[in-house]
Amino acid sequence: MPKRSWFRKASVAVAALTATVIVAGCGGGSPQARSITVTFVRHAQSEANAAGTIDTDVPGPGLTPEGKGQAEQIAHQLGRKDYDSVYASTMTRTQQTAAPLAAELGKQVEILPGIQEINAGWYNGKPESMAKSTYLVAPANWIKGDVSYSIPGSINGKEFNDQFTAAVNKVYNSGHRNPVVFSHANSIMVWTLMNTRNGKESLMNTHPLPNTGRVVITGNPMTGWTLVDWDGIRDFHS
């Protein structure tokens, strides 16, 4: 069995066990594997994006004037999507991106630890143009199922997946059915490709998420997740 397939099945099994324990502990009966839709949105243009540098410090830089305009635009585009909750990472740029949409929906932005950008370790502060040959080497292996690889000075794939999955499970267990989650390009792409049954590894290279790019998944922690939309791409068979 390919490492990637094995990893996905193992991740679903662990997540299912966690969700079962939480649901059973709350209700005392058999857990219902209700499905939800999660929309991940990458933050708008940050000061680090504009400078072309890798910056994974928390809380990190805010949005540029252009980024603030993008945040207003995405709020206008998504304001009628009937989202029932708005989440953002612990980083300033996601919170600033989420704020206009939350105001449009009449909701508060809920801060969600675990969905921050993948810590770049030794490569923090380096040029973004070097990311594929440095910072993103280990995450590329995580997608293939080799989660033991570490980013020098940072985390390995299991640690990343555990953190992000715990955050997604928290959203699921909140009872929300149509949440929008403002996160970061690499975190969204890597977690999605590690955990959806139909995600194509090539998407990270052929269609990297732009600022305010979106990824939509459906499912639940017990039976797994399906990729529905990768920033406008909806056919994952070819």
TIMAR-846472 format. One record per residue (C-alpha): residue number from 1; residue in one letter; chain; x, y, z. Coordinates in steps of 0.5 Angstrom, whole numbers. Example, Ala and Ser with C-alpha at 12.3 -4.5 7.8 and 13.67 -1.06 7.14 Angstrom:
<sites>
<site resi="1" resn="a" chain="A" px="25" py="-9" pz="16"/>
<site resi="2" resn="s" chain="A" px="27" py="-2" pz="14"/>
</sites>
This chain:
<sites>
<site resi="1" resn="m" chain="A" px="0" py="0" pz="0"/>
<site resi="2" resn="p" chain="A" px="3" py="7" pz="-2"/>
<site resi="3" resn="k" chain="A" px="5" py="11" pz="4"/>
<site resi="4" resn="r" chain="A" px="0" py="17" pz="3"/>
<site resi="5" resn="s" chain="A" px="-6" py="12" pz="2"/>
<site resi="6" resn="w" chain="A" px="-3" py="9" pz="9"/>
<site resi="7" resn="f" chain="A" px="-3" py="15" pz="12"/>
<site resi="8" resn="r" chain="A" px="-10" py="18" pz="10"/>
<site resi="9" resn="k" chain="A" px="-13" py="12" pz="13"/>
<site resi="10" resn="a" chain="A" px="-9" py="12" pz="19"/>
<site resi="11" resn="s" chain="A" px="-11" py="19" pz="20"/>
<site resi="12" resn="v" chain="A" px="-18" py="18" pz="19"/>
<site resi="13" resn="a" chain="A" px="-18" py="12" pz="24"/>
<site resi="14" resn="v" chain="A" px="-15" py="17" pz="29"/>
<site resi="15" resn="a" chain="A" px="-19" py="23" pz="28"/>
<site resi="16" resn="a" chain="A" px="-25" py="18" pz="28"/>
<site resi="17" resn="l" chain="A" px="-23" py="15" pz="35"/>
<site resi="18" resn="t" chain="A" px="-22" py="22" pz="38"/>
<site resi="19" resn="a" chain="A" px="-29" py="25" pz="35"/>
<site resi="20" resn="t" chain="A" px="-33" py="18" pz="37"/>
<site resi="21" resn="v" chain="A" px="-30" py="19" pz="44"/>
<site resi="22" resn="i" chain="A" px="-32" py="27" pz="44"/>
<site resi="23" resn="v" chain="A" px="-39" py="26" pz="42"/>
<site resi="24" resn="a" chain="A" px="-40" py="19" pz="46"/>
<site resi="25" resn="g" chain="A" px="-38" py="23" pz="52"/>
<site resi="26" resn="c" chain="A" px="-43" py="29" pz="51"/>
<site resi="27" resn="g" chain="A" px="-49" py="25" pz="49"/>
<site resi="28" resn="g" chain="A" px="-48" py="18" pz="51"/>
<site resi="29" resn="g" chain="A" px="-51" py="15" pz="45"/>
<site resi="30" resn="s" chain="A" px="-48" py="13" pz="38"/>
<site resi="31" resn="p" chain="A" px="-45" py="18" pz="35"/>
<site resi="32" resn="q" chain="A" px="-48" py="21" pz="28"/>
<site resi="33" resn="a" chain="A" px="-43" py="22" pz="23"/>
<site resi="34" resn="r" chain="A" px="-46" py="28" pz="20"/>
<site resi="35" resn="s" chain="A" px="-42" py="32" pz="14"/>
<site resi="36" resn="i" chain="A" px="-40" py="39" pz="14"/>
<site resi="37" resn="t" chain="A" px="-37" py="44" pz="9"/>
<site resi="38" resn="v" chain="A" px="-31" py="47" pz="11"/>
<site resi="39" resn="t" chain="A" px="-29" py="53" pz="7"/>
<site resi="40" resn="f" chain="A" px="-21" py="55" pz="8"/>
<site resi="41" resn="v" chain="A" px="-19" py="62" pz="5"/>
<site resi="42" resn="r" chain="A" px="-12" py="64" pz="5"/>
<site resi="43" resn="h" chain="A" px="-11" py="71" pz="8"/>
<site resi="44" resn="a" chain="A" px="-10" py="77" pz="3"/>
<site resi="45" resn="q" chain="A" px="-3" py="80" pz="2"/>
<site resi="46" resn="s" chain="A" px="1" py="81" pz="8"/>
<site resi="47" resn="e" chain="A" px="7" py="86" pz="9"/>
<site resi="48" resn="a" chain="A" px="11" py="79" pz="8"/>
<site resi="49" resn="n" chain="A" px="8" py="77" pz="2"/>
<site resi="50" resn="a" chain="A" px="9" py="84" pz="-1"/>
<site resi="51" resn="a" chain="A" px="17" py="84" pz="1"/>
<site resi="52" resn="g" chain="A" px="18" py="77" pz="-2"/>
<site resi="53" resn="t" chain="A" px="20" py="74" pz="5"/>
<site resi="54" resn="i" chain="A" px="18" py="68" pz="9"/>
<site resi="55" resn="d" chain="A" px="15" py="70" pz="15"/>
<site resi="56" resn="t" chain="A" px="12" py="65" pz="20"/>
<site resi="57" resn="d" chain="A" px="13" py="69" pz="26"/>
<site resi="58" resn="v" chain="A" px="6" py="69" pz="31"/>
<site resi="59" resn="p" chain="A" px="3" py="74" pz="31"/>
<site resi="60" resn="g" chain="A" px="7" py="76" pz="25"/>
<site resi="61" resn="p" chain="A" px="6" py="82" pz="20"/>
<site resi="62" resn="g" chain="A" px="-1" py="85" pz="18"/>
<site resi="63" resn="l" chain="A" px="-4" py="87" pz="11"/>
<site resi="64" resn="t" chain="A" px="-2" py="92" pz="6"/>
<site resi="65" resn="p" chain="A" px="-6" py="97" pz="4"/>
<site resi="66" resn="e" chain="A" px="-8" py="92" pz="-2"/>
<site resi="67" resn="g" chain="A" px="-9" py="87" pz="2"/>
<site resi="68" resn="k" chain="A" px="-14" py="91" pz="6"/>
<site resi="69" resn="g" chain="A" px="-18" py="92" pz="-1"/>
<site resi="70" resn="q" chain="A" px="-17" py="84" pz="-2"/>
<site resi="71" resn="a" chain="A" px="-21" py="83" pz="5"/>
<site resi="72" resn="e" chain="A" px="-26" py="88" pz="3"/>
<site resi="73" resn="q" chain="A" px="-27" py="85" pz="-4"/>
<site resi="74" resn="i" chain="A" px="-27" py="77" pz="-1"/>
<site resi="75" resn="a" chain="A" px="-32" py="80" pz="4"/>
<site resi="76" resn="h" chain="A" px="-37" py="82" pz="-1"/>
<site resi="77" resn="q" chain="A" px="-36" py="76" pz="-5"/>
<site resi="78" resn="l" chain="A" px="-37" py="71" pz="0"/>
<site resi="79" resn="g" chain="A" px="-42" py="75" pz="4"/>
<site resi="80" resn="r" chain="A" px="-48" py="71" pz="2"/>
<site resi="81" resn="k" chain="A" px="-45" py="64" pz="3"/>
<site resi="82" resn="d" chain="A" px="-49" py="63" pz="9"/>
<site resi="83" resn="y" chain="A" px="-43" py="61" pz="13"/>
<site resi="84" resn="d" chain="A" px="-45" py="60" pz="20"/>
<site resi="85" resn="s" chain="A" px="-38" py="61" pz="24"/>
<site resi="86" resn="v" chain="A" px="-32" py="65" pz="22"/>
<site resi="87" resn="y" chain="A" px="-25" py="63" pz="24"/>
<site resi="88" resn="a" chain="A" px="-18" py="65" pz="24"/>
<site resi="89" resn="s" chain="A" px="-11" py="63" pz="26"/>
<site resi="90" resn="t" chain="A" px="-7" py="66" pz="31"/>
<site resi="91" resn="m" chain="A" px="-4" py="71" pz="26"/>
<site resi="92" resn="t" chain="A" px="-5" py="78" pz="25"/>
<site resi="93" resn="r" chain="A" px="-6" py="77" pz="17"/>
<site resi="94" resn="t" chain="A" px="-12" py="72" pz="18"/>
<site resi="95" resn="q" chain="A" px="-15" py="76" pz="23"/>
<site resi="96" resn="q" chain="A" px="-15" py="82" pz="19"/>
<site resi="97" resn="t" chain="A" px="-17" py="79" pz="13"/>
<site resi="98" resn="a" chain="A" px="-23" py="75" pz="16"/>
<site resi="99" resn="a" chain="A" px="-26" py="82" pz="20"/>
<site resi="100" resn="p" chain="A" px="-30" py="85" pz="14"/>
<site resi="101" resn="l" chain="A" px="-33" py="78" pz="12"/>
<site resi="102" resn="a" chain="A" px="-35" py="77" pz="20"/>
<site resi="103" resn="a" chain="A" px="-38" py="84" pz="20"/>
<site resi="104" resn="e" chain="A" px="-42" py="83" pz="14"/>
<site resi="105" resn="l" chain="A" px="-45" py="76" pz="17"/>
<site resi="106" resn="g" chain="A" px="-46" py="80" pz="24"/>
<site resi="107" resn="k" chain="A" px="-41" py="75" pz="27"/>
<site resi="108" resn="q" chain="A" px="-35" py="75" pz="31"/>
<site resi="109" resn="v" chain="A" px="-28" py="72" pz="29"/>
<site resi="110" resn="e" chain="A" px="-26" py="66" pz="33"/>
<site resi="111" resn="i" chain="A" px="-19" py="65" pz="34"/>
<site resi="112" resn="l" chain="A" px="-17" py="58" pz="32"/>
<site resi="113" resn="p" chain="A" px="-10" py="55" pz="35"/>
<site resi="114" resn="g" chain="A" px="-7" py="50" pz="30"/>
<site resi="115" resn="i" chain="A" px="-8" py="53" pz="23"/>
<site resi="116" resn="q" chain="A" px="-3" py="58" pz="23"/>
<site resi="117" resn="e" chain="A" px="2" py="58" pz="18"/>
<site resi="118" resn="i" chain="A" px="7" py="52" pz="18"/>
<site resi="119" resn="n" chain="A" px="13" py="54" pz="22"/>
<site resi="120" resn="a" chain="A" px="19" py="55" pz="17"/>
<site resi="121" resn="g" chain="A" px="24" py="54" pz="23"/>
<site resi="122" resn="w" chain="A" px="31" py="56" pz="20"/>
<site resi="123" resn="y" chain="A" px="28" py="59" pz="13"/>
<site resi="124" resn="n" chain="A" px="24" py="64" pz="17"/>
<site resi="125" resn="g" chain="A" px="26" py="71" pz="14"/>
<site resi="126" resn="k" chain="A" px="29" py="68" pz="8"/>
<site resi="127" resn="p" chain="A" px="27" py="70" pz="1"/>
<site resi="128" resn="e" chain="A" px="20" py="67" pz="-1"/>
<site resi="129" resn="s" chain="A" px="23" py="65" pz="-8"/>
<site resi="130" resn="m" chain="A" px="27" py="60" pz="-4"/>
<site resi="131" resn="a" chain="A" px="21" py="56" pz="-1"/>
<site resi="132" resn="k" chain="A" px="21" py="50" pz="-6"/>
<site resi="133" resn="s" chain="A" px="28" py="48" pz="-5"/>
<site resi="134" resn="t" chain="A" px="28" py="50" pz="3"/>
<site resi="135" resn="y" chain="A" px="22" py="51" pz="7"/>
<site resi="136" resn="l" chain="A" px="17" py="46" pz="3"/>
<site resi="137" resn="v" chain="A" px="22" py="40" pz="2"/>
<site resi="138" resn="a" chain="A" px="19" py="37" pz="8"/>
<site resi="139" resn="p" chain="A" px="12" py="39" pz="7"/>
<site resi="140" resn="a" chain="A" px="12" py="36" pz="0"/>
<site resi="141" resn="n" chain="A" px="14" py="29" pz="3"/>
<site resi="142" resn="w" chain="A" px="9" py="30" pz="8"/>
<site resi="143" resn="i" chain="A" px="4" py="30" pz="2"/>
<site resi="144" resn="k" chain="A" px="7" py="23" pz="0"/>
<site resi="145" resn="g" chain="A" px="6" py="20" pz="7"/>
<site resi="146" resn="d" chain="A" px="13" py="21" pz="9"/>
<site resi="147" resn="v" chain="A" px="11" py="25" pz="16"/>
<site resi="148" resn="s" chain="A" px="18" py="23" pz="19"/>
<site resi="149" resn="y" chain="A" px="21" py="29" pz="15"/>
<site resi="150" resn="s" chain="A" px="22" py="35" pz="19"/>
<site resi="151" resn="i" chain="A" px="23" py="42" pz="17"/>
<site resi="152" resn="p" chain="A" px="30" py="44" pz="20"/>
<site resi="153" resn="g" chain="A" px="29" py="48" pz="27"/>
<site resi="154" resn="s" chain="A" px="21" py="46" pz="26"/>
<site resi="155" resn="i" chain="A" px="16" py="41" pz="26"/>
<site resi="156" resn="n" chain="A" px="15" py="34" pz="23"/>
<site resi="157" resn="g" chain="A" px="9" py="32" pz="19"/>
<site resi="158" resn="k" chain="A" px="6" py="28" pz="24"/>
<site resi="159" resn="e" chain="A" px="6" py="34" pz="29"/>
<site resi="160" resn="f" chain="A" px="3" py="39" pz="24"/>
<site resi="161" resn="n" chain="A" px="-2" py="34" pz="22"/>
<site resi="162" resn="d" chain="A" px="-4" py="33" pz="29"/>
<site resi="163" resn="q" chain="A" px="-4" py="40" pz="30"/>
<site resi="164" resn="f" chain="A" px="-9" py="42" pz="24"/>
<site resi="165" resn="t" chain="A" px="-13" py="36" pz="25"/>
<site resi="166" resn="a" chain="A" px="-15" py="38" pz="32"/>
<site resi="167" resn="a" chain="A" px="-17" py="45" pz="30"/>
<site resi="168" resn="v" chain="A" px="-21" py="42" pz="25"/>
<site resi="169" resn="n" chain="A" px="-24" py="37" pz="30"/>
<site resi="170" resn="k" chain="A" px="-26" py="43" pz="34"/>
<site resi="171" resn="v" chain="A" px="-29" py="46" pz="29"/>
<site resi="172" resn="y" chain="A" px="-33" py="40" pz="27"/>
<site resi="173" resn="n" chain="A" px="-35" py="39" pz="35"/>
<site resi="174" resn="s" chain="A" px="-38" py="46" pz="35"/>
<site resi="175" resn="g" chain="A" px="-44" py="44" pz="31"/>
<site resi="176" resn="h" chain="A" px="-43" py="49" pz="26"/>
<site resi="177" resn="r" chain="A" px="-45" py="46" pz="19"/>
<site resi="178" resn="n" chain="A" px="-42" py="51" pz="14"/>
<site resi="179" resn="p" chain="A" px="-36" py="55" pz="17"/>
<site resi="180" resn="v" chain="A" px="-31" py="59" pz="14"/>
<site resi="181" resn="v" chain="A" px="-24" py="58" pz="16"/>
<site resi="182" resn="f" chain="A" px="-18" py="64" pz="15"/>
<site resi="183" resn="s" chain="A" px="-11" py="60" pz="15"/>
<site resi="184" resn="h" chain="A" px="-5" py="60" pz="10"/>
<site resi="185" resn="a" chain="A" px="-3" py="58" pz="4"/>
<site resi="186" resn="n" chain="A" px="2" py="52" pz="6"/>
<site resi="187" resn="s" chain="A" px="-2" py="50" pz="12"/>
<site resi="188" resn="i" chain="A" px="-9" py="49" pz="8"/>
<site resi="189" resn="m" chain="A" px="-5" py="46" pz="2"/>
<site resi="190" resn="v" chain="A" px="-1" py="41" pz="5"/>
<site resi="191" resn="w" chain="A" px="-7" py="39" pz="10"/>
<site resi="192" resn="t" chain="A" px="-12" py="38" pz="5"/>
<site resi="193" resn="l" chain="A" px="-7" py="34" pz="1"/>
<site resi="194" resn="m" chain="A" px="-5" py="30" pz="7"/>
<site resi="195" resn="n" chain="A" px="-13" py="29" pz="9"/>
<site resi="196" resn="t" chain="A" px="-18" py="29" pz="3"/>
<site resi="197" resn="r" chain="A" px="-19" py="22" pz="-1"/>
<site resi="198" resn="n" chain="A" px="-19" py="25" pz="-8"/>
<site resi="199" resn="g" chain="A" px="-14" py="31" pz="-7"/>
<site resi="200" resn="k" chain="A" px="-8" py="31" pz="-12"/>
<site resi="201" resn="e" chain="A" px="-1" py="32" pz="-10"/>
<site resi="202" resn="s" chain="A" px="1" py="36" pz="-16"/>
<site resi="203" resn="l" chain="A" px="-4" py="41" pz="-14"/>
<site resi="204" resn="m" chain="A" px="1" py="45" pz="-10"/>
<site resi="205" resn="n" chain="A" px="5" py="46" pz="-15"/>
<site resi="206" resn="t" chain="A" px="1" py="47" pz="-21"/>
<site resi="207" resn="h" chain="A" px="-5" py="51" pz="-17"/>
<site resi="208" resn="p" chain="A" px="-2" py="54" pz="-11"/>
<site resi="209" resn="l" chain="A" px="-7" py="58" pz="-7"/>
<site resi="210" resn="p" chain="A" px="-6" py="66" pz="-9"/>
<site resi="211" resn="n" chain="A" px="-8" py="71" pz="-3"/>
<site resi="212" resn="t" chain="A" px="-16" py="70" pz="-2"/>
<site resi="213" resn="g" chain="A" px="-16" py="63" pz="-5"/>
<site resi="214" resn="r" chain="A" px="-21" py="58" pz="-3"/>
<site resi="215" resn="v" chain="A" px="-21" py="51" pz="-2"/>
<site resi="216" resn="v" chain="A" px="-27" py="47" pz="0"/>
<site resi="217" resn="i" chain="A" px="-28" py="40" pz="3"/>
<site resi="218" resn="t" chain="A" px="-34" py="36" pz="6"/>
<site resi="219" resn="g" chain="A" px="-34" py="30" pz="10"/>
<site resi="220" resn="n" chain="A" px="-33" py="29" pz="18"/>
<site resi="221" resn="p" chain="A" px="-27" py="26" pz="22"/>
<site resi="222" resn="m" chain="A" px="-30" py="19" pz="22"/>
<site resi="223" resn="t" chain="A" px="-31" py="18" pz="15"/>
<site resi="224" resn="g" chain="A" px="-26" py="23" pz="12"/>
<site resi="225" resn="w" chain="A" px="-26" py="29" pz="8"/>
<site resi="226" resn="t" chain="A" px="-27" py="30" pz="0"/>
<site resi="227" resn="l" chain="A" px="-24" py="36" pz="-4"/>
<site resi="228" resn="v" chain="A" px="-30" py="39" pz="-7"/>
<site resi="229" resn="d" chain="A" px="-26" py="46" pz="-10"/>
<site resi="230" resn="w" chain="A" px="-19" py="48" pz="-10"/>
<site resi="231" resn="d" chain="A" px="-20" py="55" pz="-12"/>
<site resi="232" resn="g" chain="A" px="-24" py="54" pz="-18"/>
<site resi="233" resn="i" chain="A" px="-22" py="47" pz="-20"/>
<site resi="234" resn="r" chain="A" px="-27" py="42" pz="-19"/>
<site resi="235" resn="d" chain="A" px="-25" py="36" pz="-23"/>
<site resi="236" resn="f" chain="A" px="-20" py="32" pz="-19"/>
<site resi="237" resn="h" chain="A" px="-20" py="26" pz="-24"/>
<site resi="238" resn="s" chain="A" px="-16" py="28" pz="-30"/>
</sites>
